Amino acid sequence: MLLDLLTHFCLCTDIHKAPSLNAANAWMMRSSALIAQGLGDNATAAMLRAAADKLSALVRSKLYVGGDAGGFWACEQPDGTLVQVRSVPPGP
């Protein structure tokens, strides 16, 4: 019940392909690559870096929406439509 309410009222655009979560995943893959390399597992490190590069490029090419005001991001819905999203800065 609570998840349904949150999904409907708070997270309706961020529950599918959200740029911030995917960017965080790419950062985690790059961080994991550093650990793998430090442990001598260069093959895993290379695989993680390649996956992070691919994900980052996809996020920028598909979810970034340019604009005169400096651009903004979109979240992709299951039907392929993009919903524009913007962050609202916290109040004082």
N, C-alpha and C positions, 0 to 999 in steps of 0.2 A: 504494500500500500504506500509506504513512504517513498520507495524507489519510483513508483508510478507518479507520485506527485512531483518529486524532484525532476524526473525526466520530462514531465509535461510543462512545468513552470520555470525550471531553472536551467536545464541542460539540453533543451530540445535541439539546439544546433550542434552541440558538442559531443553527441553520443555516437557519431559515425567516424568520418575521417576528419579529425581536427588537426590543424597545423601544429599547435603547441605540443600536443602529446606525441606526434610523430617526430617533431624536432627533438624532443626529450629522448625518444627512443634512439635516434641517430647519435646523440651525444653519449648515451649509455653504451652504444656499440663501440664508439671510438674510445671511450674510457676502458671498456673491456679489452679492446685490442691492445692498449698499452700494458695491461696486466698480462695478457697472453704473451706478448712480446717479452716482457720481463721474465716470464717463466720459460722462455725459450721456444714457445710454440708459435713460430713465425707463420705457419700456414693458417692457423686460426686467426691470428692477428690480421693477416692480409684479407681473409674472407670477411671479417668483421668490418674492416675499413671500407672494403668494396661495397658491402651492404649498406653501410652508413652513407657513403657517397651517393649511391643509387636512391636511397630514401630521401636524402636532403634535396637532391635534384628534382625528384618527383613532387615533393612538397612545394618547392619554389615554383615549378612550372605549372602545376595544376591548381594549387590552392591560393597562390598570391594573385590578388586582383589589383592591377595598377590603377592609378587615379591621379588627378591634379593635386589632391591634398596629401600626396605622399604614399598613397596606396593603402590597402587593407587586406585582410585575409578572408577566406571563405571556408566553410565546412561542407564536405560532400555528403549528400544524403544517399540512401540505398538506391534510389531511382536514378542517380547520377546528377541530379540538380545540385547547384552550388548555392548555399545560403551565406550571404555576407554577414560577417561578424566583426564586432569592434569591442574593445575593452573599455570599460568605464572606470576612470581612476577613482580610487577610494576617496571618500570625503574627509574633511579635516578632523 
